[in-house]
Amino acid sequence: MSRWFTLLELLLPWRLINQKLDQIMATQLELAAEAAAKTAQIRKAIEEINTKLEALEDAVRNSPATPELTAAVAALGDAVQAADDIVPDALAAA
C-alpha cells in the first residue's frame, strides 16, 4: 500500500533541520565573537607585559646589575615571548 504525503508532512522535517542549522550557526557566530574578544584581550595583556619588560630591561642595561638579575630578566623575556607565540600575530589566509 502506498501512502501519499502531504506537502506539510514533507516540509516539516526540513523546517526542523533548518531551525537546528540556524541554532548551530548562531552558536558558532557567538563563539567566534567570544574568541575574537579573548584574542584582543590577550594581545592587550601581552602588549602591557612587553612594555613593562622593556622598562625592566632598560633599567638592567642602564645600571649595575648582578648576573642573576640579568639572567632572570632574560628568562622573563623568553617566557613573555613564549606566551606571545601562543596567539599568532595574523591569521593565515584560508
DSSP file (Angstrom, degrees, kcal/mol; ACC not computed):
  #  RESIDUE AA STRUCTURE BP1 BP2  ACC     N-H-->O    O-->H-N    N-H-->O    O-->H-N    TCO  KAPPA ALPHA  PHI   PSI    X-CA   Y-CA   Z-CA
    1    1 A M              0   0    0      0, 0.0     2,-0.3     0, 0.0     0, 0.0   0.000 360.0 360.0 360.0 128.0    0.0    0.0    0.0
    2    2 A S        -     0   0    0      2,-0.0     2,-0.5     0, 0.0     0, 0.0  -0.679 360.0-148.6 -94.7 150.4    1.5    3.4   -1.0
    3    3 A R        -     0   0    0     -2,-0.3     2,-0.5     2,-0.0     0, 0.0  -0.967   5.9-141.5-121.1 133.4    1.0    6.4    1.1
    4    4 A W        -     0   0    0     -2,-0.5     2,-0.3     0, 0.0    -2,-0.0  -0.818  18.8-142.7 -93.3 128.9    0.8    9.9   -0.3
    5    5 A F        -     0   0    0     -2,-0.5     2,-0.1     1,-0.0    -2,-0.0  -0.689  12.3-126.0 -91.3 142.0    2.4   12.5    1.8
    6    6 A T     >  -     0   0    0     -2,-0.3     4,-1.7     1,-0.1     5,-0.2  -0.461  26.7-111.0 -78.0 160.0    1.0   15.9    2.2
    7    7 A L  H  > S+     0   0    0      1,-0.2     4,-2.3     2,-0.2     5,-0.2   0.879 119.9  55.0 -57.9 -38.6    3.2   18.9    1.4
    8    8 A L  H  > S+     0   0    0      1,-0.2     4,-2.1     2,-0.2    -1,-0.2   0.904 105.5  51.4 -63.0 -42.3    3.2   19.8    5.1
    9    9 A E  H  4 S+     0   0    0      1,-0.2    -1,-0.2     2,-0.2    -2,-0.2   0.839 113.2  46.2 -63.9 -32.9    4.4   16.3    6.1
   10   10 A L  H  X S+     0   0    0     -4,-1.7     4,-0.6     1,-0.2    -2,-0.2   0.856 116.8  42.7 -76.7 -36.4    7.3   16.6    3.6
   11   11 A L  H  X S+     0   0    0     -4,-2.3     4,-2.2    -5,-0.2    -2,-0.2   0.739  96.0  76.3 -85.5 -23.1    8.3   20.1    4.6
   12   12 A L  H  X S+     0   0    0     -4,-2.1     4,-2.2     1,-0.2     5,-0.2   0.923  95.5  47.6 -58.3 -49.0    8.1   19.7    8.4
   13   13 A P  H  > S+     0   0    0      0, 0.0     4,-2.3     0, 0.0    -1,-0.2   0.895 111.7  52.0 -60.7 -36.3   11.4   17.8    8.8
   14   14 A W  H  X S+     0   0    0     -4,-0.6     4,-2.6     2,-0.2    -2,-0.2   0.876 107.8  52.0 -65.8 -36.8   13.1   20.3    6.6
   15   15 A R  H  X S+     0   0    0     -4,-2.2     4,-2.2     2,-0.2    -1,-0.2   0.923 110.5  47.4 -65.1 -43.3   11.8   23.1    8.7
   16   16 A L  H  X S+     0   0    0     -4,-2.2     4,-2.3     2,-0.2    -2,-0.2   0.899 111.9  50.6 -64.3 -40.7   13.2   21.4   11.9
   17   17 A I  H  X S+     0   0    0     -4,-2.3     4,-2.5     1,-0.2    -2,-0.2   0.925 110.7  49.3 -62.8 -44.4   16.5   20.8   10.2
   18   18 A N  H  X S+     0   0    0     -4,-2.6     4,-2.4     2,-0.2    -2,-0.2   0.878 109.4  52.0 -63.7 -37.8   16.7   24.5    9.2
   19   19 A Q  H  X S+     0   0    0     -4,-2.2     4,-2.1     2,-0.2    -1,-0.2   0.929 111.5  46.5 -63.0 -45.0   15.9   25.6   12.7
   20   20 A K  H  X S+     0   0    0     -4,-2.3     4,-2.5     2,-0.2    -2,-0.2   0.903 111.8  51.4 -64.2 -40.6   18.6   23.4   14.1
   21   21 A L  H  X S+     0   0    0     -4,-2.5     4,-2.7     1,-0.2    -2,-0.2   0.904 108.6  51.3 -63.1 -41.9   21.1   24.7   11.5
   22   22 A D  H  X S+     0   0    0     -4,-2.4     4,-2.4     2,-0.2    -1,-0.2   0.900 110.2  49.6 -61.0 -40.8   20.2   28.3   12.4
   23   23 A Q  H  X S+     0   0    0     -4,-2.1     4,-2.5     2,-0.2    -2,-0.2   0.918 111.6  48.3 -64.1 -43.5   20.9   27.5   16.1
   24   24 A I  H  X S+     0   0    0     -4,-2.5     4,-2.4     2,-0.2    -2,-0.2   0.930 113.1  47.1 -62.7 -45.5   24.2   25.9   15.2
   25   25 A M  H  X S+     0   0    0     -4,-2.7     4,-2.3     2,-0.2    -1,-0.2   0.894 112.0  50.2 -65.8 -39.4   25.2   28.9   13.0
   26   26 A A  H  X S+     0   0    0     -4,-2.4     4,-2.4     2,-0.2    -1,-0.2   0.916 111.1  49.5 -64.1 -42.1   24.2   31.3   15.7
   27   27 A T  H  X S+     0   0    0     -4,-2.5     4,-2.6     1,-0.2    -2,-0.2   0.908 110.3  50.6 -63.5 -41.3   26.2   29.4   18.3
   28   28 A Q  H  X S+     0   0    0     -4,-2.4     4,-2.5     2,-0.2    -1,-0.2   0.890 109.8  50.2 -64.2 -39.1   29.2   29.4   16.0
   29   29 A L  H  X S+     0   0    0     -4,-2.3     4,-2.2     2,-0.2    -2,-0.2   0.907 111.1  49.0 -64.7 -41.2   28.9   33.2   15.5
   30   30 A E  H  X S+     0   0    0     -4,-2.4     4,-2.3     2,-0.2    -2,-0.2   0.922 112.7  47.6 -62.9 -43.8   28.7   33.7   19.2
   31   31 A L  H  X S+     0   0    0     -4,-2.6     4,-2.7     2,-0.2    -2,-0.2   0.887 110.6  51.7 -66.0 -38.6   31.7   31.5   19.8
   32   32 A A  H  X S+     0   0    0     -4,-2.5     4,-2.3     2,-0.2    -1,-0.2   0.906 110.9  48.2 -64.2 -40.9   33.7   33.3   17.1
   33   33 A A  H  X S+     0   0    0     -4,-2.2     4,-2.2     2,-0.2    -2,-0.2   0.905 112.5  48.6 -65.6 -41.1   32.8   36.7   18.6
   34   34 A E  H  X S+     0   0    0     -4,-2.3     4,-2.4     2,-0.2    -2,-0.2   0.906 111.3  49.8 -65.6 -41.3   33.9   35.4   22.1
   35   35 A A  H  X S+     0   0    0     -4,-2.7     4,-2.4     2,-0.2    -2,-0.2   0.900 110.6  50.3 -63.9 -40.3   37.2   34.0   20.6
   36   36 A A  H  X S+     0   0    0     -4,-2.3     4,-2.3     2,-0.2    -2,-0.2   0.902 110.9  49.1 -64.2 -40.7   37.9   37.3   18.9
   37   37 A A  H  X S+     0   0    0     -4,-2.2     4,-2.2     2,-0.2    -2,-0.2   0.911 112.4  47.5 -65.6 -42.1   37.3   39.2   22.2
   38   38 A K  H  X S+     0   0    0     -4,-2.4     4,-2.6     2,-0.2     5,-0.2   0.880 110.5  52.7 -66.8 -37.4   39.5   36.9   24.1
   39   39 A T  H  X S+     0   0    0     -4,-2.4     4,-2.4     2,-0.2    -2,-0.2   0.924 110.6  47.2 -63.0 -44.3   42.2   37.2   21.5
   40   40 A A  H  X S+     0   0    0     -4,-2.3     4,-2.2     1,-0.2    -2,-0.2   0.899 111.7  51.9 -62.6 -40.2   42.1   41.0   21.7
   41   41 A Q  H  X S+     0   0    0     -4,-2.2     4,-2.2     2,-0.2    -2,-0.2   0.925 112.0  44.1 -64.0 -45.3   42.2   40.8   25.5
   42   42 A I  H  X S+     0   0    0     -4,-2.6     4,-2.7     2,-0.2    -1,-0.2   0.873 111.4  53.9 -71.1 -34.5   45.3   38.6   25.5
   43   43 A R  H  X S+     0   0    0     -4,-2.4     4,-2.2    -5,-0.2    -1,-0.2   0.907 109.4  49.0 -63.2 -39.4   47.0   40.7   22.8
   44   44 A K  H  X S+     0   0    0     -4,-2.2     4,-2.3     2,-0.2    -2,-0.2   0.917 111.5  49.3 -64.4 -43.2   46.4   43.8   25.0
   45   45 A A  H  X S+     0   0    0     -4,-2.2     4,-2.6     1,-0.2    -2,-0.2   0.918 110.7  49.6 -62.7 -43.2   47.8   41.9   28.1
   46   46 A I  H  X S+     0   0    0     -4,-2.7     4,-2.8     1,-0.2    -1,-0.2   0.897 109.8  52.0 -63.0 -40.0   50.9   40.8   26.1
   47   47 A E  H  X S+     0   0    0     -4,-2.2     4,-2.1     2,-0.2    -1,-0.2   0.920 111.0  47.2 -61.7 -43.7   51.4   44.4   24.9
   48   48 A E  H  X S+     0   0    0     -4,-2.3     4,-2.1     2,-0.2    -2,-0.2   0.905 112.9  48.8 -64.6 -41.3   51.3   45.7   28.5
   49   49 A I  H  X S+     0   0    0     -4,-2.6     4,-2.8     1,-0.2    -2,-0.2   0.917 110.0  51.7 -64.3 -43.0   53.7   43.0   29.7
   50   50 A N  H  X S+     0   0    0     -4,-2.8     4,-2.6     2,-0.2    -1,-0.2   0.888 108.2  51.9 -61.3 -38.9   56.1   43.8   26.8
   51   51 A T  H  X S+     0   0    0     -4,-2.1     4,-1.8     2,-0.2    -1,-0.2   0.934 112.8  44.4 -62.6 -46.1   56.0   47.5   27.8
   52   52 A K  H  X S+     0   0    0     -4,-2.1     4,-2.2     1,-0.2    -2,-0.2   0.896 113.2  51.8 -65.3 -39.5   56.8   46.6   31.4
   53   53 A L  H  X S+     0   0    0     -4,-2.8     4,-2.9     2,-0.2    -2,-0.2   0.906 107.3  52.2 -64.6 -42.0   59.5   44.1   30.3
   54   54 A E  H  X S+     0   0    0     -4,-2.6     4,-2.5     1,-0.2    -1,-0.2   0.904 109.7  49.6 -60.9 -40.9   61.2   46.7   28.1
   55   55 A A  H  X S+     0   0    0     -4,-1.8     4,-2.2     2,-0.2    -1,-0.2   0.907 112.2  47.8 -64.2 -41.1   61.3   49.1   31.0
   56   56 A L  H  X S+     0   0    0     -4,-2.2     4,-2.2     2,-0.2    -2,-0.2   0.911 111.5  49.8 -66.0 -42.6   62.9   46.4   33.2
   57   57 A E  H  X S+     0   0    0     -4,-2.9     4,-2.5     1,-0.2    -2,-0.2   0.905 110.6  50.6 -62.6 -41.5   65.4   45.5   30.5
   58   58 A D  H  X S+     0   0    0     -4,-2.5     4,-2.3     1,-0.2    -1,-0.2   0.912 109.4  51.0 -61.3 -42.4   66.3   49.2   30.1
   59   59 A A  H  < S+     0   0    0     -4,-2.2     4,-0.3     1,-0.2    -2,-0.2   0.901 111.3  47.5 -63.3 -40.1   66.8   49.5   33.9
   60   60 A V  H >< S+     0   0    0     -4,-2.2     3,-0.8     1,-0.2    -1,-0.2   0.907 113.7  47.8 -67.3 -41.2   69.1   46.5   33.9
   61   61 A R  H 3< S+     0   0    0     -4,-2.5    -2,-0.2     1,-0.2    -1,-0.2   0.854 114.0  47.0 -66.1 -35.3   71.1   47.8   31.0
   62   62 A N  T 3< S+     0   0    0     -4,-2.3    -1,-0.2    -5,-0.2    -2,-0.2   0.282 113.8  44.1 -96.6  10.3   71.5   51.2   32.4
   63   63 A S  S <  S-     0   0    0     -3,-0.8     2,-0.3    -4,-0.3     0, 0.0  -0.972  99.3 -80.8-145.5 161.4   72.5   50.3   35.9
   64   64 A P        -     0   0    0      0, 0.0     2,-0.4     0, 0.0    -3,-0.1  -0.488  55.0-177.1 -63.5 126.0   74.9   47.8   37.6
   65   65 A A        -     0   0    0     -2,-0.3    -5,-0.0    -5,-0.1    -6,-0.0  -0.975  25.2-119.7-129.2 141.4   73.0   44.5   37.6
   66   66 A T     >  -     0   0    0     -2,-0.4     4,-2.5     1,-0.1     5,-0.2  -0.361  30.1-112.8 -70.6 157.0   74.1   41.2   39.0
   67   67 A P  H  > S+     0   0    0      0, 0.0     4,-2.5     0, 0.0     5,-0.2   0.851 119.0  56.5 -58.2 -33.4   74.4   38.3   36.6
   68   68 A E  H  > S+     0   0    0      2,-0.2     4,-2.5     1,-0.2     5,-0.1   0.915 108.1  45.6 -65.6 -42.4   71.5   36.7   38.4
   69   69 A L  H  > S+     0   0    0      2,-0.2     4,-2.6     1,-0.2     5,-0.2   0.927 112.8  50.4 -66.5 -43.5   69.3   39.7   37.8
   70   70 A T  H  X S+     0   0    0     -4,-2.5     4,-2.1     1,-0.2    -2,-0.2   0.921 113.1  46.5 -59.3 -44.0   70.4   39.8   34.1
   71   71 A A  H  X S+     0   0    0     -4,-2.5     4,-2.5     2,-0.2    -1,-0.2   0.888 111.3  51.8 -65.5 -39.9   69.6   36.1   33.7
   72   72 A A  H  X S+     0   0    0     -4,-2.5     4,-2.3     2,-0.2    -2,-0.2   0.903 110.6  47.4 -65.0 -41.0   66.2   36.5   35.5
   73   73 A V  H  X S+     0   0    0     -4,-2.6     4,-2.4     2,-0.2    -1,-0.2   0.895 112.1  50.4 -67.5 -39.3   65.2   39.3   33.2
   74   74 A A  H  X S+     0   0    0     -4,-2.1     4,-2.1    -5,-0.2    -2,-0.2   0.913 110.9  49.0 -63.7 -42.1   66.4   37.3   30.1
   75   75 A A  H  X S+     0   0    0     -4,-2.5     4,-2.3     2,-0.2    -2,-0.2   0.891 109.9  51.8 -64.3 -39.4   64.3   34.3   31.3
   76   76 A L  H  X S+     0   0    0     -4,-2.3     4,-2.6     1,-0.2    -2,-0.2   0.920 108.2  51.6 -61.9 -43.4   61.3   36.6   31.8
   77   77 A G  H  X S+     0   0    0     -4,-2.4     4,-2.3     1,-0.2    -2,-0.2   0.896 109.5  49.9 -60.1 -40.6   61.7   37.9   28.3
   78   78 A D  H  X S+     0   0    0     -4,-2.1     4,-2.3     2,-0.2    -1,-0.2   0.901 111.0  49.3 -63.9 -41.1   61.8   34.3   27.0
   79   79 A A  H  X S+     0   0    0     -4,-2.3     4,-2.1     2,-0.2    -2,-0.2   0.905 110.7  49.6 -65.6 -41.4   58.6   33.4   28.9
   80   80 A V  H  X S+     0   0    0     -4,-2.6     4,-2.5     1,-0.2    -2,-0.2   0.913 110.6  50.5 -63.7 -41.7   56.8   36.5   27.6
   81   81 A Q  H  X S+     0   0    0     -4,-2.3     4,-2.2     2,-0.2    -2,-0.2   0.902 108.4  52.6 -63.4 -40.2   57.9   35.6   24.0
   82   82 A A  H  X S+     0   0    0     -4,-2.3     4,-0.6     2,-0.2    -1,-0.2   0.902 111.0  47.0 -61.3 -41.2   56.6   32.1   24.5
   83   83 A A  H >X S+     0   0    0     -4,-2.1     3,-0.9     1,-0.2     4,-0.6   0.903 111.2  51.7 -65.8 -40.6   53.2   33.5   25.7
   84   84 A D  H >< S+     0   0    0     -4,-2.5     3,-0.7     1,-0.2    -2,-0.2   0.851 103.6  58.7 -63.9 -34.7   53.2   35.9   22.7
   85   85 A D  H 3< S+     0   0    0     -4,-2.2    -1,-0.2     1,-0.2    -2,-0.2   0.684  90.2  72.3 -70.4 -17.5   53.8   33.0   20.3
   86   86 A I  H << S+     0   0    0     -3,-0.9    -1,-0.2    -4,-0.6    -2,-0.2   0.902  98.0  49.9 -63.4 -40.3   50.7   31.2   21.5
   87   87 A V  S << S-     0   0    0     -3,-0.7    -1,-0.2    -4,-0.6     0, 0.0  -0.886  93.3-128.3-103.5 116.0   48.5   33.7   19.7
   88   88 A P        -     0   0    0      0, 0.0     3,-0.1     0, 0.0    -3,-0.1  -0.305  10.1-132.1 -62.9 146.1   49.5   34.3   16.1
   89   89 A D  S    S+     0   0    0      1,-0.2     2,-0.3    -4,-0.1    -4,-0.0   0.856  92.5  12.2 -66.3 -34.9   50.0   37.9   15.1
   90   90 A A  S    S-     0   0    0      3,-0.0    -1,-0.2     0, 0.0     2,-0.2  -0.997  83.9-115.8-143.4 139.4   47.9   37.4   11.9
   91   91 A L        -     0   0    0     -2,-0.3     2,-0.1    -3,-0.1     3,-0.1  -0.518  38.0-109.3 -73.9 140.4   45.6   34.5   11.0
   92   92 A A        -     0   0    0     -2,-0.2     2,-0.2     1,-0.1    -1,-0.1  -0.419  38.0-102.9 -68.4 142.9   46.7   32.6    7.9
   93   93 A A              0   0    0      1,-0.1    -1,-0.1    -2,-0.1    -3,-0.0  -0.455 360.0 360.0 -68.4 137.2   44.5   33.1    4.9
   94   94 A A              0   0    0     -2,-0.2    -1,-0.1    -3,-0.1    -2,-0.1   0.462 360.0 360.0 -83.3 360.0   42.2   30.2    4.2
